[in-house]
Amino acid sequence: MAHPIIIIGAGLAGWTVAREFRKLDATTPVTVVTADRGDFYAKPSLSNAFAQGRAPAQLVSTPADKMAATLGVTLLAQTRVMAINVAARSLSTSQGELDYSQLVLATGANAIRIPLEGDADDQVMSINSLDDFSAFHARLTNLRSLEKESTDKQVFIMGAGLIGCEFANDLAVSNYKVSVADPSNGPMSTLLPAQASQHLREALGALGVTWHFGSTVTAVKHAVRKDDAEAPKLEISLSSGQTVTADIVLSAIGLRANTALAQAAGLTCERGIVVDATLQTSAAHIFALGDSAQYADGQWASGVALTGGRNLPYVMPIMNAAKALAATLTGTPSPVVFPLMPVAIKTPALPIVVAAPGPGTPGEWQSSEPGVWQFMSEASRPIGFVLTGKNTSRRAEQAKLISA
């Protein structure tokens, strides 16, 4: 019997590869290995679940066993992969040795954590999975039960990037008092033009969000005795010299590709697992995609080359990469081509759609009218856009201008 295709990771990337592959090949054995339960859920839904009143269990769209049965794959849940033997084409796992014909690394990314002083640094939470969200949800639920409903429930967020802003909006409209610290001068400053960032700052501020820009967290400590009858408060020290008290501290300072397994196997890794246009790594028969991958080669649908090594998070890049990889795994090498991929940011206080150029792309943001910005290249050609408010409905119009 032929060895199976093995997919490591049961997030959106792993399950989507399995689904796309099954559309092309119904018989080749496929095994999905994951350290968690393997339930299928939309990770972006984690940052707006509170406003929607959705508990963690309600975020699961398809249980793991049903996913496996529907796709006709073998699922090894709560199974850890300790090593990849490239020469032998095998894996060492917590359930024993596994041989593969082809291997797909969909290992995702890990939340970045920075060292902090204080006796409560271990109380800082990050949300990068449904399990993380479940722990955060339980902490907030417990907080409500310990404190009177009229008491301000305070959440301090480290990071004013996309995820930090989405959680700030979600928690603020869910009756939490939210504070956010970031070393930049505005929310999502690396993604948005300055004026759009300022508008977002004002919109979230109107919900009661307190900003601490130009400042980072240096220490987190317990503000009261751990055995106090009330919910324990945390004292947050900022580089500005300010001290803020909160019930919960949430770190949202970014993600880093999970390359540990690939690096240990000798695969080429930089900011992610380096792959070529067909998503093959530096080793034959091993591929990678999703948050763990760094796309060193490839092309945008507009004809612009993808060069210099890019990490492409978000849903649309994963969907396009998975479809191309499925064809490659069936024996038809298919370079991935990325279309224009606008991202809808879940900040209802100021709806935003972004189609941003890559970091360091020469050019500048220009505003053609209120709520509409275009990123103009050095050749005075629009290669990106930002839409806010009611203008978010114009994404097709803006995309057409870029593709022209």
C-alpha positions, -999 to 999 in steps of 0.1 A, spaced: 0 0 0 13 35 -9 24 57 19 -1 86 25 2 123 19 6 137 54 -6 172 63 8 186 96 -17 211 109 -55 212 110 -61 249 107 -75 266 77 -45 258 56 -43 221 64 -80 214 60 -83 234 28 -54 215 12 -72 182 22 -105 195 7 -90 208 -25 -70 176 -30 -101 154 -25 -118 174 -53 -90 161 -77 -82 127 -61 -107 106 -42 -85 76 -35 -49 85 -25 -46 81 13 -43 113 32 -34 117 69 -39 149 89 -18 152 120 -25 179 146 -16 187 182 -51 199 190 -86 184 185 -87 194 148 -121 210 148 -127 233 119 -134 270 127 -128 304 112 -99 319 130 -109 355 121 -142 349 141 -122 349 173 -119 387 173 -155 396 170 -172 368 190 -180 388 221 -201 414 203 -220 385 186 -226 368 219 -209 336 206 -193 312 231 -162 292 220 -181 260 212 -204 280 189 -174 290 167 -168 255 156 -183 251 121 -175 214 116 -162 190 143 -130 172 135 -145 137 132 -170 150 106 -143 168 87 -123 136 85 -152 115 75 -165 139 48 -130 142 32 -121 105 36 -89 112 55 -73 97 86 -71 122 114 -45 119 142 -57 145 167 -38 156 198 -7 141 182 27 159 183 53 157 155 87 156 171 109 153 140 110 150 102 134 125 86 138 140 52 160 112 38 137 84 50 105 104 43 91 97 77 79 115 109 85 108 145 53 115 164 38 109 198 19 80 182 50 65 166 67 66 133 48 76 101 60 73 65 48 98 39 48 100 1 45 138 2 45 161 32 26 194 37 36 217 65 7 238 76 21 246 110 8 281 113 24 308 134 30 314 171 20 345 190 50 368 197 57 372 234 81 397 248 99 393 282 83 415 309 93 423 344 69 417 374 54 388 392 24 385 369 40 382 334 26 347 332 -9 362 335 -6 379 301 -28 361 275 -25 357 237 -52 345 214 -40 325 184 -63 295 185 -98 284 196 -82 270 228 -66 304 235 -99 321 230 -117 296 252 -92 304 281 -97 341 275 -135 337 274 -134 317 306 -113 344 323 -137 372 313 -168 351 323 -152 344 357 -145 382 360 -182 390 355 -191 365 382 -167 379 407 -175 416 402 -207 435 403 -222 442 369 -218 480 375 -180 476 381 -158 485 351 -142 454 338 -109 464 324 -89 448 296 -55 461 286 -43 453 251 -6 453 240 -5 462 204 -26 484 181 -22 463 149 -51 447 131 -58 420 157 -54 444 186 -78 469 171 -104 442 163 -104 430 199 -105 466 212 -137 472 191 -152 439 201 -146 443 238 -155 479 240 -190 474 225 -193 444 249 -191 467 280 -155 463 288 -132 492 295 -104 489 270 -69 504 270 -43 499 242 -6 505 242 16 506 211 51 521 203 37 536 170 18 569 167 -15 555 157 -36 523 152 -25 500 123 1 526 114 20 502 92 -11 492 72 -31 524 69 -23 559 56 -19 584 85 -53 600 80 -72 567 80 -53 556 111 -63 589 128 -100 583 118 -98 548 134 -82 562 165 -111 586 169 -138 560 161 -126 535 187 -119 564 211 -156 573 208 -164 538 221 -143 545 252 -110 530 241 -80 547 258 -48 549 237 -12 549 250 8 555 218 46 558 218 47 535 247 53 498 254 46 476 284 76 469 306 61 451 336 30 434 348 25 426 385 -2 417 409 -19 448 423 -35 430 452 -29 398 471 -35 366 450 -59 353 477 -80 385 478 -117 380 478 -122 402 448 -109 394 413 -72 401 413 -61 433 396 -30 436 374 -7 466 374 8 475 341 39 496 339 45 515 306 78 528 291 63 563 294 63 561 331 26 556 334 10 528 355 -24 514 344 -46 489 363 -66 462 345 -83 429 352 -68 411 321 -38 418 299 -40 406 263 -9 406 241 -16 412 204 18 423 192 19 399 162 27 364 150 59 346 140 59 317 116 62 283 133 94 270 117 109 249 145 101 216 130 112 226 95 145 242 108 153 211 128 149 190 96 173 213 78 148 231 55 156 266 45 138 291 67 140 328 71 109 347 83 90 315 74 96 282 57 109 293 23 89 279 -7 91 283 -44 63 291 -68 49 256 -65 51 258 -26 79 232 -25 104 238 3 142 233 -1 136 195 3 119 173 -23 84 160 -15 79 186 13 56 216 8 45 245 30 17 271 29 -2 295 52 12 314 81 42 292 83 54 298 47 75 325 31 68 328 -5 101 335 -21 89 333 -57 56 336 -75 34 361 -92 4 383 -86 -25 379 -111 -19 414 -123 15 402 -136 36 418 -109 63 394 -96 62 384 -60 98 387 -49 120 393 -19 103 368 3 68 375 17 47 361 44 11 363 33 -14 358 62 -52 361 60 -77 338 44 -75 345 7 -38 337 2 -43 304 20 -73 295 -3 -53 303 -34 -22 285 -22 -42 254 -12 -59 251 -46 -26 253 -64 -9 229 -41 -36 203 -44 -30 202 -82 8 199 -76 2 170 -52 -18 151 -79 12 154 -103 4 186 -121 29 212 -109 9 244 -105 26 277 -96 5 297 -72 -9 330 -86 -22 354 -60 -51 377 -71 -56 411 -55 -66 402 -19 -84 430 -1 -88 424 37 -120 435 55 -110 447 90 -135 439 116 -138 473 133 -175 482 130 -168 516 146 -150 524 113 -154 496 87 -121 493 67 -111 474 36 -73 473 28 -54 461 -2 -20 471 8 13 468 -11 41 448 4 62 463 31 89 486 18 72 490 -16 82 524 -31 54 549 -34 30 569 -12 -6 570 -1 -28 596 -18 -64 605 -10 -87 610 -40 -118 618 -18 -129 613 18 -127 577 28 -107 566 -3 -69 563 -5 -48 548 -32 -11 537 -29 6 552 -59 38 536 -72 68 555 -84 54 552 -118 22 569 -106 2 537 -109 -23 526 -82 -11 494 -66 -31 494 -34 -61 510 -17 -78 517 16 -115 523 19 -133 533 51 -169 537 62 -196 535 35 -168 535 8 -160 499 17 -187 488 -7 -164 501 -36 -138 474 -34 -146 460 -68 -143 495 -84 -109 500 -68 -97 465 -76 -105 472 -112 -84 503 -113 -54 484 -100 -59 455 -124 -63 479 -154 
